[in-house]
Amino acid sequence: MESFIRTEKQREILAKIEELIPVFQKREPQLDAPGSFPFDNIEDLKKINYTKLTLPKEFDGQGLGLYEYILAQETIAEGCGSTALSIGWTTGIILEYIESHHWNSEAANVVLKAIANGGLINTASSENNAGSPTRGALPTTSVLREDNELVITGEKIFTTAAPALTHFIITATNEKEEVELILVPSDTNGVSLKDTWDSLAMRGTASQTVILDHVRVPDTYVLQTRSHQLKAAKGWLLHIPACYIGIAKAARNYALNFATTYIPSSLGKPIAEAPNIKQLIGEMELTLATARHMLYGTVERYEHCEDKTAFKEPLDVAKIEVTNAAMKVVDLAMRIVGARALSESNPMHRYFLNVRAGLYNPPMSDVIQTKLANEAIAKFMEK
């Protein structure tokens, strides 16, 4: 991590988070239970002002950017992956708005004031039997206009951090078959949660189902209509691979501690000195270092890119490659630890499961590979 820190401010932020890592790791076994969520971790992050990391200073925020955000997300994930992924949506969604200003200003101010007062937000877009929104699925959730109100009906699945959110950003289809993004406070009448989250991986994210039963909000709560939308920069989605590389780093640290302290009687010295273990450690270190250089190199290029909306391919590639590298690092760490890694009392089994959740966070590998293949074929055929 040290080689990627550029400023004293970044060092200060990470120092506060690093103090929380052993606390988060001690609590993490509690997140194996169904229906669990790291409420205490989120409160600890609020105490160090983390939920306001990317919030503008005029709203009592820290006003920091992508690089600080990604550094922090990786560090939080080293302590607890579920906590990092859960909190990352709030700080990331705000960063996207600050970079792009793609929301209607009146509704945007409601969101920013909510975060300033300790709120948490996330977008609820996935639906049962509708396919992924990233693959072009139109929401079955509907929105109708009655006088000066919006009436929203539908269900949203996989809503990360649902029990802790103060506001949802709901995608819904209006009377004109347009998709609208609508702000819905979680305490609005007709909003309820159903605990359908039974995933083995990232169980602590409590990615539950949000039920909207004729929910009414002011018509000024439309953040965006997609037929009129501005292109939004998506660099903030690098928090996803940052989360999984943080989990990988935690697995790597556990494996190194084990390898340097475990002395089998048949060897008479730490297994870290055995040639085969050294080979595994070397491969693990190279994979982790390469992934982190790709991640932070992509962040720096994004920051210096004049048209950030045209930077989609590097972001997609970085997400896929860094996430794949994170899985490889955890697999190598498990080989070093051996059969103990599969024990329920050993944190390695949790790292193994949680890191694989990255395969199902957007963008998905098959979508990007198909896109790259089509572009390559088309360009070749032109010649």
N, C-alpha and C positions, 0 to 999 in steps of 0.2 A: 504494500500500500504506500509506503514511504516515497517511492520513486514517482508516484502519480500525484502527490500533493504539491500544489503550486503556490499557495499563499498561506499566510498566517491565519487568516480567517477560516480557511478550510481545515487547517490543523486544529483550530479551536473547536470547530463543530465536531470533528471526528473524535477528539479527546473526550467530549461529553458523551458521545454515543458509545465509545469503547468502554467507559465505566459501566455501562448498562449490559454489555455483552455477557459477563458471567451471571448476572441476575436473570437475563432472558433465557440463557441456557439451562439454568436451574429450574425455571418454570416450564420449560418446553414440554417435558413429559406429560404435563396436565392437558396438553392440546391433543393427545391421542384419544381423548374421550369424545364420543359423539356429542355434538351440540356445543363444543367448547369454543372459546374465543379469548384472545389475550388482552382482556380489558385493562389489566394492571400495566401491561407493557405500553399500551396506547397512552395511558395516563402519565407514565414516566416520560414518554416522548413529548407530551404536551407540556410537562414541567420544564423541559429544556427548550421550549418554543419551537419544536420541530414541525408541528402542523402548520406553522406560519413561515416556513423556510422560503417558499417562493411567492408568498403574499406580498403585494407592494407595500412600501414603507408608509404610504398615506393611509393604509388600513391597519397600521400597527404590525406589519409584517417585516421579515428580514430582507425581502427583495432580492434574493439570490437566484442564480441561474442554473442551467442544466448541469454543468460540471460538478458543482457542489451537491446538487440533488443526487446524481449518480454515485458519487463517492459515498454519500451518506446512506443511500439505499443498500449498497453492497455491504457496508459495515453493519447496518441493522440486521441484514439477513444472516450475517455470521453468528449473530446471537439468536435469531429466530426468523426463519423464512416466512412463516405465516404472518408474523407481525410486519415484516418488510413489505410483503405484497399487499397487505391490507391498507397500511398507511400510505403506500406509494401512490394509490389512485387519487387521493385528495390533493397531495402536493403536486402531482403530475398534471392533473386536470387544470389546476390553477395556472401552472406554468404554461400550458398550451394556450390558455386564454390570454395571458400576458404577452406572449409572443405574437399571437395572431389576431386578437380582438374580433373573434368570429361569432360572438354572442351579441344579442340585443342588449344595449347598455343598461336598460332599466332592470332587467332580470339578472344581468351580470352583477350589478351592484348588490342585489339581494344575496347572491352567492358569496361575494367577497366579504360582506358584513357578517355573514354567518360564520365563515372561517375565522374572522377576526374575533368572534365571540366563542371560539372553541368548537365550531361545527366540523363535521366530517361529511364528505360527499363521495358519490360514485355514480357512474352511469349504469343503468339497468336496461340492457338491450336484448339479451338472449331469451328465447322462448322455446317451450316444448314443441317438438315436431315442426318447427319453422326453419330449421337450418341455421347456420351461423350468420350473424349480421355482416361479418367480414366477407362472406361469399354472396352478398347481395340480397339476403332474405328480407322481405317486407314485413314489418311488425303486424301481428294480428291484434295487438293492443290498439284500441281505437280512442280517438279524441273528437268530441263534438263540442260545438259552441252554443251556449245558451246565455243570452244577454251578455253580460261582461265576465262570464265564467267559462272555464274549460272543464268538460266532464270526461274523465279518463277511466276506461274499463279494460282489464286484461291481467295477465300474469307474466312475471319475469323470473327466469331461473338464473342460477350461477351469479348472484349478486354479492360480490365479495365484501366482507365486513358489514353485511346487512344489519345485524343487531346493534351496531355502534353508530350507524349513519344518522345524521340529523336531516339530511336532504338526499333525495334521489334525483337523478337526471333520467327521465323516462323517455324512451323512443316510442312514438305512437303514430298511427296513420290517420290523417284527417279526412274530411269529406271530399277533398280534391285528390285523394290518393297521394298526398305528399307526406313525407316523414318529418315529424317535428320533434325537437328535443325540448322537453318541458320540465321545469323545476317543480318538484313535489316535496314539501316538508314531510318528514317521516311521521309526524304526529297528526297529520291530516285525517279527518274522518274517512273511513273506507279503506285506509292503508293497513295491511296486516302482513305478518311474516309466517311462512310455513317452513319448518326445518326439514328440508328434503336433501340436505347436504350429507351424504354418507361416503364421500370419497376417502380412499385410503391415504392419498397424498394431499398435503396442505389442508388437513382436516380443520386446523385452527383458524382458517380464513372465514369460517361460517358463511359460505357462499350460498345463502338460502334463497328461497322463492319469495318474491314480493307480489302480493295480491292487491289489485286495485279495483275496488268495487264501487263504481260510479263516484270516483274521487273528484272533488271540485276544488279548483284553484283559480286565482285571477287570470284573466286572459293576457295580462302583462308578464306572466311567468313562462312564456315561450322564449327559450334561449336562442333557438335557431330553427329555421325551416330549410331542409336540405336542398330543395329546389332553388333556394336563394343563397345557399351557403358560400362563404368564402373558403378558399383552401386553407386548411389549418396545418401548421407545422407539427410534425409528430415525433420530434426528437425525444420528448418525454417518455415515449414508450420503451426507451432503452432501460427504464427501471425494471423491466421484466428480466432481460438477461443479467442485469446487475444483481437482482435478487438471487438468481440461480448460481451465479459465480460466487456470491457470498456464502451460500450453502456449501458449495464445493470447497471454499477456503476453510470452513469449519471442519469439514471431513478431513481435509489435508492436515490441519493442525492436530486433530485427534490421532490420525495415523502416525504423524511424526513423533508425537509424545509417546505413543505406544512403542514405536520402533526403537526409540532411544532409551526406553526404561525397561522393556521386557527382556529378561535374560534367562532363556531356557537352560536347564542344566546340561543338556546335550551340546550346547554351543559355548557356554561359559562367558559370554559377552552379549551386549545388546544386539538384537537382530538387525539393527540398522547397519551393522558392520558386515553383514553377510552380503556377498556380491549380488545375489538375486534380488534382495530387498533394496539394495542401493540402486539397482537398475530400475525397479518400480518407482522408487522415490524420484529418481532423475526424470523419468518419463512424466510423472505427476507434476513435477515442478515446471518442466518445459511446457506442458499443456496448459497449465494455469497461467504462466507468464504470457504465453502467446495470446490466450484469450483476453487477458486484461489489457495487453497492448492494443488489440483490435478494438476492444470496447472503448477505451479512453482516447485512442486515436480517432475513432469515429466521432466521439463527442467533440473533440477539438476541431475536426473538419466541419462538423455541423455548425459550431459556433462561428466559424469564419466564413461560412457559405452565405453569399448575398441573398439567394433565393432558396430559403429553407424548404419551401414546398416542393422543390425539385430534387430533394435529397432522399427520396424514398428508397431507392435500391440499396444504398449503403446501410441504411437503418435496418432493412429487411435481412440483408446478408449478415449483419452483425448480430441480430437477434438469434438467428438460426445457428450460426457457427459458435457463438459464445455459449449458448444453451447446450449444444452438443458437447462442447468442451467441458462444461460443468459436469455433465453426466459421466464423461470419461474420467475426470479427476476423482469423482466419488467412487467409481468402479475400481480404480487403481488403489485408492485408499482402503477399500474393503479387502482387496487382495493382501495388502500389507498387514492388516489387522487379523485376517483369517476368519475362521469359523465364529469367533466371538462377535464379529460384526453383525451376525444374524440374530443375536440375542435381543429379546424385547427390552431388556434393561440397558442395552448399549445404544447410544445416540446414533450410531452409524446406520442402523436399520431405518431410522427416521430420515436421515440425509438421503439414503438410497431411494426411498419412496418420494420424498418431497421434490427432489431435483427433477424427477421425471414428469412432474406436472408442467414443466416448461414446454413440453412437446405440444400441449393443448392450449397454451396462451397464444394469442395472435401476434404476428402472422404465423400460420402453419407452414411447415416445410413443403408440403405437396403443392400449395398454392403458389409459393415463390418459385419452386423448381419448374412448375408448368409455365409460369410467366416467363422465366428466363429462357426456357427451351423454345417457347413460341417466338420470343424476340430474336434469339440466335438463328433460328430457322428462317425467319422472315428476312433478316439482314443478309444471310447467306444467299437466299434465293434472289434477292435484289441484284446481287453481283453476277 
